[in-house]
Amino acid sequence: MKIKHFMLTAALASLVLSSCSEDDEQMPGTIGISTTQDSYEEGAGTIAVVITASDVYDEDVTINYEVSGTATSNEDFTALSGTAILVAGETSVEESLVLIDDEDVEPSEDLILTITSTSSLQGIIGTNNTVTLTITDNDSYPFENGILVSHEGNFGQGNASISFVSSDLENIENGIYKSVNGVDAWGDNAQSIAFNGDMAYVIMNGSQKIEVVNRYTFESVATIGGPSESDFLNPRYMAIANGKGYVTNWGDGSSTEDDYVAVINLETNTVESTISVVEGPEKIVAYNSTVYVAQQGGWGENNVVTVIDATTNTVETTITVGDRPNSLRLDADNNLWVISGGNPSWTGNETAGQMDKINTTDNTVTSTLNFAVTEHPGNLEVDGANLYYYMSGSVYEMEVTSTTLPTASEITGLSFYDMAVINGKLYGVDAKDFVSNGSLEVYDLTDNSLLASKEVSIIPGGIYYNGSAER
């Protein structure tokens, strides 16, 4: 019995092993496709695309693959044949994908390679039969990822200009509008710049116009208004709301009745209407469909923020703040902060500076911080949870949650005509003698150290961050 049982068990084992061995010889191998990574910069050169078989074949196998995706053959990569030969006895074959490094600025594109068929009856296309590669661009526009500085220039001399400073602060290019567009005289008093998408709107106060350019190339797109037109009268600043541009205009300095906000159709680059406001509309910001205008007073004095409904283009209300509100900013919680400089001593009616916090939900002042009568702050900036302002040659910092003004400054000995705080850095422009070239100075706010001082053009008056263009 024991001998018979042993022989039966051995026979069954032999049958099982024999069966498995025969199945292994007949089991077809799988074929797949892969690369070492799924994203490549266009300047990467030649990429190895590997087609792999899990078995060795005793004859050459033709493998057909399809090329698809948003990348274009012979523009983004050298044309592929769509066929690879797996040589008998080998388990892989490489296809060389050659990327084309052009000079065009373009979005990332996908290249998809998919195995569709093979010449071997035993070759099974595996689940890894497709590979998707993302080809990223390595080119950039000339004026992205840096700082734009607007220059007023000397009144009546047509020497307003724009400078570009690279993000590493190593390179500076002055007069970019004139060099790009091949003009000698551009206009008077580049007062400010506003952005909307790819467009930059340069408000030219002295020339009574707005120059519209591509913000990344500075190629001219359109001109709105002009000295011989009636669109603007002393235009100052611009904000974007509800798909429209809103531009403050002082009007005639000798009149208190002709100040207004011009409404710009951004599709046709035309002034489609005006909104009458009280004297001296200056800085302007937008939150959703509401526009806030600091009424500094023009050549006179004022102490309100005008609230405009951008859906109806009507004045909704005015908010009383300090005398001569000169700057206003929204914080991360969409509270509106307003700095008022107060009346200076030369007016014969000197008043204290003031900082107000406004709830944009109901447009009420929720807190007020008062400066001394002889203190006249300006250039309010917000960066994260901190507020910054300039006063008497110094920059001060305070948290948005603070209930008191700072008693000590962060940086002293400055002579800023304007300043901006961007990503933890303080950028300030010094107009010097208002005749010769000014300078741009950059400080690291983590330790208040001076990072760079760059010579720019005549009367630098505005600083703007120009980030990355959409790809």
C-alpha positions as CSV (number, residue, x, y, z in Angstrom):
1,M,0.0,0.0,0.0
2,K,2.7,2.4,0.9
3,I,4.6,1.6,-2.3
4,K,1.5,2.1,-4.5
5,H,0.7,5.4,-2.7
6,F,4.2,6.7,-3.3
7,M,4.1,5.8,-7.0
8,L,0.7,7.5,-7.5
9,T,1.9,10.7,-5.8
10,A,5.1,10.8,-7.9
11,A,3.1,10.3,-11.1
12,L,0.7,13.1,-10.2
13,A,3.6,15.5,-9.4
14,S,5.3,14.6,-12.6
15,L,2.1,15.4,-14.5
16,V,1.8,18.8,-12.8
17,L,5.4,19.8,-13.4
18,S,5.2,18.6,-17.0
19,S,2.0,20.6,-17.5
20,C,3.4,23.8,-16.0
21,S,6.5,23.5,-18.2
22,E,4.5,23.2,-21.3
23,D,2.4,26.2,-20.4
24,D,5.5,28.3,-19.7
25,E,6.8,27.6,-23.2
26,Q,3.5,28.5,-24.8
27,M,2.7,31.6,-22.6
28,P,3.3,34.7,-24.8
29,G,5.4,37.6,-23.4
30,T,4.1,41.1,-22.9
31,I,5.4,44.2,-24.7
32,G,5.4,47.7,-23.1
33,I,6.8,51.2,-23.6
34,S,8.5,53.6,-21.1
35,T,10.8,56.6,-20.5
36,T,12.9,57.4,-17.5
37,Q,10.7,60.4,-16.6
38,D,7.4,61.9,-17.7
39,S,8.4,65.6,-18.2
40,Y,11.2,67.1,-20.2
41,E,12.3,70.6,-20.9
42,E,12.5,71.3,-24.7
43,G,16.2,71.8,-24.5
44,A,16.8,68.2,-23.1
45,G,17.9,67.0,-26.5
46,T,17.5,63.3,-27.3
47,I,15.2,61.2,-25.1
48,A,15.4,57.4,-25.0
49,V,12.0,55.7,-25.4
50,V,12.4,52.1,-24.5
51,I,10.1,49.3,-25.8
52,T,10.6,46.2,-23.7
53,A,9.4,42.6,-24.1
54,S,9.1,40.2,-21.1
55,D,10.3,37.2,-23.3
56,V,13.0,36.6,-25.9
57,Y,11.8,36.0,-29.4
58,D,13.5,33.8,-32.0
59,E,12.7,36.1,-34.8
60,D,12.6,39.9,-35.3
61,V,9.4,41.5,-34.1
62,T,8.0,44.6,-35.7
63,I,6.3,46.9,-33.2
64,N,4.0,49.6,-34.4
65,Y,3.2,52.7,-32.3
66,E,1.0,55.7,-32.7
67,V,2.1,59.3,-32.0
68,S,-0.5,61.8,-30.7
69,G,-0.9,64.7,-28.2
70,T,-0.7,68.5,-28.5
71,A,3.0,68.6,-29.4
72,T,3.6,69.0,-33.1
73,S,5.9,66.8,-35.2
74,N,8.9,68.7,-36.7
75,E,8.1,71.7,-34.6
76,D,8.4,70.4,-31.1
77,F,10.2,67.1,-31.9
78,T,11.8,65.4,-34.9
79,A,9.3,63.2,-36.7
80,L,9.1,59.6,-35.5
81,S,8.7,56.6,-37.8
82,G,6.0,54.9,-35.8
83,T,7.7,51.5,-36.1
84,A,10.5,49.8,-34.1
85,I,12.2,46.5,-34.7
86,L,12.8,44.2,-31.7
87,V,15.8,42.0,-32.9
88,A,15.6,38.3,-32.3
89,G,17.2,37.4,-29.0
90,E,16.9,40.9,-27.6
91,T,14.4,42.0,-24.9
92,S,14.3,45.8,-25.7
93,V,14.8,48.4,-28.4
94,E,15.3,52.1,-28.0
95,E,13.6,54.8,-30.1
96,S,15.3,58.2,-30.1
97,L,13.0,61.1,-29.5
98,V,14.7,64.3,-30.4
99,L,13.2,67.5,-28.9
100,I,13.4,70.7,-30.8
101,D,14.7,73.7,-28.8
102,D,13.1,76.7,-30.4
103,E,12.9,80.4,-29.3
104,D,9.1,80.6,-29.2
105,V,7.4,81.2,-25.8
106,E,4.7,78.5,-25.7
107,P,2.6,76.5,-23.2
108,S,3.6,73.0,-22.1
109,E,2.6,70.3,-24.6
110,D,1.9,66.6,-24.4
111,L,3.4,63.9,-26.6
112,I,1.7,60.4,-26.4
113,L,3.3,57.2,-27.7
114,T,1.0,54.2,-27.9
115,I,1.9,50.7,-29.1
116,T,-0.9,49.6,-31.4
117,S,0.2,46.2,-32.9
118,T,3.1,43.8,-33.3
119,S,4.1,41.3,-36.0
120,S,4.4,38.4,-33.5
121,L,1.4,36.2,-32.7
122,Q,3.0,35.5,-29.4
123,G,3.6,39.1,-28.5
124,I,0.9,40.5,-26.2
125,I,0.7,44.3,-25.8
126,G,0.9,44.9,-22.1
127,T,-1.1,47.4,-20.0
128,N,1.9,49.7,-20.1
129,N,1.4,50.1,-23.8
130,T,1.4,53.9,-23.7
131,V,3.6,56.7,-22.3
132,T,2.7,60.4,-22.0
133,L,5.5,63.0,-22.0
134,T,5.1,66.6,-21.1
135,I,7.4,69.0,-23.0
136,T,7.9,72.2,-21.1
137,D,9.1,75.5,-22.6
138,N,12.5,77.0,-21.6
139,D,11.9,80.4,-23.2
140,S,10.6,83.5,-21.6
141,Y,9.3,86.9,-22.6
142,P,11.9,89.7,-22.2
143,F,10.1,91.5,-19.4
144,E,8.5,88.9,-17.3
145,N,9.6,87.8,-13.8
146,G,11.0,91.1,-12.7
147,I,10.2,94.7,-11.7
148,L,8.8,97.5,-13.9
149,V,9.6,101.1,-12.9
150,S,7.6,104.0,-14.3
151,H,9.3,107.3,-14.8
152,E,7.6,110.6,-15.0
153,G,10.4,112.3,-16.8
154,N,10.6,116.1,-17.1
155,F,7.4,117.9,-17.8
156,G,7.0,119.0,-21.4
157,Q,10.1,117.2,-22.6
158,G,8.5,113.9,-23.7
159,N,11.0,111.8,-21.8
160,A,8.7,109.6,-19.7
161,S,10.0,106.0,-19.7
162,I,9.7,102.5,-18.3
163,S,12.6,100.4,-16.9
164,F,12.8,96.7,-16.3
165,V,14.9,95.1,-13.5
166,S,15.4,91.3,-13.6
167,S,14.3,89.3,-10.6
168,D,17.9,88.5,-9.5
169,L,18.5,92.3,-9.6
170,E,21.5,91.8,-11.9
171,N,20.2,93.3,-15.1
172,I,18.4,96.5,-15.8
173,E,17.1,97.9,-19.0
174,N,15.9,101.5,-19.2
175,G,13.6,102.9,-21.8
176,I,12.0,99.6,-22.8
177,Y,8.9,101.1,-24.5
178,K,11.0,103.3,-26.7
179,S,13.5,100.6,-27.6
180,V,10.8,98.0,-28.4
181,N,8.6,100.3,-30.4
182,G,11.3,102.3,-32.1
183,V,10.2,105.8,-30.9
184,D,12.3,108.7,-29.7
185,A,9.7,110.6,-27.7
186,W,6.9,108.7,-26.0
187,G,5.1,111.3,-23.9
188,D,5.0,113.3,-20.7
189,N,4.7,112.0,-17.1
190,A,4.2,108.2,-16.9
191,Q,2.2,108.5,-13.7
192,S,1.3,104.9,-13.0
193,I,0.7,101.4,-14.5
194,A,-2.3,99.1,-14.2
195,F,-2.4,95.4,-15.3
196,N,-5.2,93.3,-16.8
197,G,-4.3,89.9,-18.1
198,D,-1.4,90.3,-20.6
199,M,-2.0,94.0,-20.9
200,A,-0.4,96.9,-19.2
201,Y,-2.0,100.3,-19.1
202,V,0.5,103.2,-18.7
203,I,-1.3,106.3,-17.6
204,M,0.5,109.4,-19.1
205,N,-0.6,112.3,-17.0
206,G,1.1,115.1,-18.9
207,S,0.1,113.7,-22.3
208,Q,-3.6,113.1,-21.3
209,K,-3.5,109.5,-22.6
210,I,-3.1,105.8,-21.7
211,E,-0.6,103.7,-23.6
212,V,-1.7,100.1,-23.8
213,V,1.1,97.5,-24.3
214,N,1.7,93.8,-23.9
215,R,3.1,93.7,-20.3
216,Y,5.7,91.0,-21.2
217,T,7.0,92.3,-24.5
218,F,6.0,96.0,-24.2
219,E,4.9,96.0,-27.8
220,S,2.3,98.8,-28.4
221,V,-1.3,97.7,-28.6
222,A,-3.3,100.9,-28.5
223,T,-3.4,104.5,-27.4
224,I,-6.4,105.8,-25.5
225,G,-6.9,109.6,-25.6
226,G,-4.1,112.1,-26.2
227,P,-3.3,115.8,-25.9
228,S,-5.8,116.7,-28.7
229,E,-8.5,114.4,-27.3
230,S,-11.0,115.0,-24.5
231,D,-11.0,111.6,-23.0
232,F,-8.8,112.5,-20.0
233,L,-8.0,115.6,-17.9
234,N,-5.0,115.0,-15.7
235,P,-5.4,111.1,-15.5
236,R,-3.7,109.6,-12.4
237,Y,-4.3,105.9,-11.5
238,M,-6.3,103.0,-12.8
239,A,-8.0,99.9,-11.4
240,I,-9.9,97.0,-13.0
241,A,-13.4,96.0,-12.0
242,N,-16.3,94.2,-13.6
243,G,-14.3,93.9,-16.8
244,K,-13.8,97.6,-17.1
245,G,-10.9,100.0,-16.4
246,Y,-11.5,102.9,-13.9
247,V,-9.2,105.9,-14.3
248,T,-9.0,108.8,-11.8
249,N,-8.8,112.3,-13.3
250,W,-8.0,115.5,-11.3
251,G,-9.6,117.7,-13.9
252,D,-8.5,121.3,-14.0
253,G,-6.6,122.1,-10.8
254,S,-8.3,125.5,-10.5
255,S,-11.7,124.0,-10.5
256,T,-13.4,121.8,-7.8
257,E,-16.3,120.7,-10.0
258,D,-14.7,118.8,-12.9
259,D,-13.0,115.8,-11.3
260,Y,-14.1,112.4,-12.5
261,V,-13.4,108.7,-12.9
262,A,-13.3,107.6,-16.6
263,V,-14.7,104.2,-17.4
264,I,-12.7,102.3,-20.1
265,N,-14.0,99.6,-22.4
266,L,-11.1,97.2,-22.3
267,E,-12.2,95.4,-25.5
268,T,-12.3,98.5,-27.7
269,N,-9.8,100.6,-25.7
270,T,-12.2,103.6,-25.6
271,V,-13.7,105.8,-22.8
272,E,-17.3,104.8,-22.7
273,S,-18.5,107.0,-19.8
274,T,-17.4,109.1,-16.8
275,I,-18.4,109.2,-13.2
276,S,-18.3,112.6,-11.4
277,V,-16.6,112.6,-8.0
278,V,-15.5,115.2,-5.5
279,E,-12.2,117.0,-5.8
280,G,-8.8,115.2,-6.1
281,P,-9.4,111.5,-7.0
282,E,-6.0,109.8,-6.6
283,K,-5.1,106.2,-5.8
284,I,-7.8,103.6,-6.7
285,V,-8.4,99.9,-5.9
286,A,-11.1,97.5,-6.8
287,Y,-12.7,94.6,-4.7
288,N,-15.1,92.5,-6.6
289,S,-17.5,94.9,-8.3
290,T,-16.7,97.8,-6.0
291,V,-14.2,100.6,-6.7
292,Y,-12.6,102.7,-3.9
293,V,-11.1,106.1,-4.7
294,A,-8.9,108.0,-2.3
295,Q,-9.9,111.7,-2.7
296,Q,-6.6,113.4,-1.8
297,G,-7.9,116.8,-2.9
298,G,-5.9,117.7,-6.0
299,W,-4.5,121.1,-5.4
300,G,-6.8,121.6,-2.4
301,E,-7.8,119.4,0.5
302,N,-10.1,116.4,0.9
303,N,-10.8,113.6,3.4
304,V,-13.0,111.0,1.9
305,V,-12.9,107.7,0.1
306,T,-15.5,107.5,-2.7
307,V,-17.2,104.1,-3.2
308,I,-18.3,103.3,-6.7
309,D,-20.6,100.5,-7.8
310,A,-19.0,99.1,-10.9
311,T,-22.2,97.3,-12.0
312,T,-24.1,100.6,-12.3
313,N,-21.1,103.0,-12.5
314,T,-22.6,105.2,-9.9
315,V,-21.2,106.6,-6.6
316,E,-22.6,104.4,-3.8
317,T,-21.3,106.5,-0.9
318,T,-18.3,108.3,0.6
319,I,-16.3,107.3,3.6
320,T,-14.7,110.0,5.8
321,V,-11.1,109.3,6.7
322,G,-8.1,111.6,7.5
323,D,-7.1,114.7,5.6
324,R,-5.4,114.0,2.2
325,P,-5.8,110.2,1.9
326,N,-2.8,109.3,-0.3
327,S,-2.8,105.5,-0.5
328,L,-5.0,102.5,0.1
329,R,-4.5,98.7,0.1
330,L,-6.5,95.6,0.6
331,D,-5.2,93.0,3.1
332,A,-5.6,89.2,2.9
333,D,-9.1,89.4,4.6
334,N,-10.2,92.1,2.1
335,N,-10.2,94.9,4.7
336,L,-9.3,98.2,3.1
337,W,-6.5,100.2,4.8
338,V,-6.2,103.9,4.1
339,I,-3.3,106.1,4.9
340,S,-4.0,109.9,5.1
341,G,-1.0,112.2,5.2
342,G,-2.8,115.1,6.9
343,N,-2.4,118.7,5.8
344,P,1.3,119.7,5.7
345,S,2.6,122.7,7.6
346,W,2.9,124.9,4.5
347,T,-0.9,124.9,4.2
348,G,-1.2,127.0,7.4
349,N,-3.6,124.4,8.7
350,E,-1.4,121.4,9.6
351,T,-3.3,118.3,10.6
352,A,-2.1,114.9,11.8
353,G,-1.8,111.8,9.6
354,Q,-4.2,109.0,10.1
355,M,-4.6,105.3,9.3
356,D,-8.1,103.8,8.9
357,K,-9.3,100.3,8.5
358,I,-12.5,99.8,6.5
359,N,-14.8,96.8,6.4
360,T,-15.5,96.3,2.7
361,T,-18.7,94.3,3.5
362,D,-20.6,97.4,4.8
363,N,-18.0,100.1,4.0
364,T,-17.7,101.3,7.6
365,V,-14.5,102.4,9.4
366,T,-13.7,99.8,12.0
367,S,-10.6,101.3,13.5
368,T,-8.5,104.5,13.3
369,L,-4.9,105.1,14.3
370,N,-3.8,108.6,14.8
371,F,-0.3,110.0,14.1
372,A,1.1,113.2,15.7
373,V,0.2,116.5,14.2
374,T,3.7,116.8,12.6
375,E,3.7,113.3,11.2
376,H,2.6,112.8,7.6
377,P,2.8,109.2,6.5
378,G,2.3,107.8,2.9
379,N,3.0,105.0,0.5
380,L,1.0,102.3,2.3
381,E,1.9,98.7,1.4
382,V,0.6,95.3,2.4
383,D,2.7,92.1,2.3
384,G,1.2,89.1,3.9
385,A,0.1,89.9,7.5
386,N,2.2,93.1,7.7
387,L,1.5,96.8,6.8
388,Y,4.4,99.1,5.7
389,Y,4.4,102.9,5.3
390,Y,6.9,105.6,4.7
391,M,7.3,108.7,6.8
392,S,10.1,111.3,7.3
393,G,12.8,109.2,5.5
394,S,12.0,106.0,7.3
395,V,10.0,102.8,6.6
396,Y,7.7,101.5,9.4
397,E,6.2,98.0,9.8
398,M,3.2,96.8,11.7
399,E,1.0,93.8,11.8
400,V,-2.6,94.0,10.5
401,T,-3.8,92.9,13.9
402,S,-2.0,95.7,15.7
403,T,-4.0,98.2,17.6
404,T,-1.2,100.7,17.9
405,L,1.3,102.4,15.6
406,P,4.9,101.3,15.7
407,T,7.2,103.4,17.8
408,A,10.4,102.6,15.9
409,S,11.2,102.4,12.2
410,E,12.6,99.4,10.3
411,I,14.9,101.3,7.9
412,T,16.0,104.9,8.1
413,G,18.0,107.4,6.1
414,L,15.9,107.0,3.0
415,S,14.7,109.4,0.4
416,F,11.9,107.5,-1.4
417,Y,9.6,109.1,-3.9
418,D,7.6,105.9,-4.0
419,M,8.0,102.4,-2.6
420,A,6.6,98.8,-2.9
421,V,6.9,95.7,-0.8
422,I,6.9,92.6,-2.8
423,N,7.6,89.0,-1.6
424,G,9.5,90.1,1.5
425,K,11.6,92.8,-0.3
426,L,11.3,96.5,-0.1
427,Y,11.7,98.4,-3.3
428,G,12.1,102.2,-3.2
429,V,12.8,104.8,-5.8
430,D,14.8,108.0,-5.2
431,A,14.1,110.8,-7.7
432,K,17.4,112.5,-6.6
433,D,17.3,116.1,-8.0
434,F,14.3,115.5,-10.3
435,V,16.4,116.4,-13.3
436,S,19.1,113.6,-13.5
437,N,18.6,109.9,-13.3
438,G,17.1,108.4,-10.1
439,S,17.8,105.1,-8.4
440,L,16.0,101.9,-7.4
441,E,17.0,100.5,-4.0
442,V,16.1,97.0,-2.8
443,Y,16.2,95.8,0.8
444,D,15.7,92.4,2.3
445,L,13.0,92.8,5.0
446,T,14.2,89.7,7.0
447,D,17.3,91.6,8.1
448,N,16.7,95.1,6.5
449,S,20.0,94.7,4.5
450,L,20.5,96.6,1.3
451,L,20.5,94.1,-1.6
452,A,21.0,96.4,-4.6
453,S,21.0,100.0,-5.7
454,K,20.4,100.5,-9.4
455,E,20.5,103.6,-11.5
456,V,17.3,104.1,-13.4
457,S,15.8,107.0,-15.4
458,I,14.5,110.5,-14.7
459,I,12.0,110.8,-11.9
460,P,11.1,107.2,-11.1
461,G,7.6,107.3,-9.6
462,G,6.1,103.8,-9.6
463,I,7.2,100.2,-8.9
464,Y,5.3,97.1,-10.2
465,Y,5.9,93.4,-10.0
466,N,5.6,91.7,-13.4
467,G,5.3,88.0,-12.8
468,S,5.2,85.0,-15.2
469,A,3.1,85.0,-18.3
470,E,0.6,82.3,-18.6
471,R,1.9,79.4,-20.8
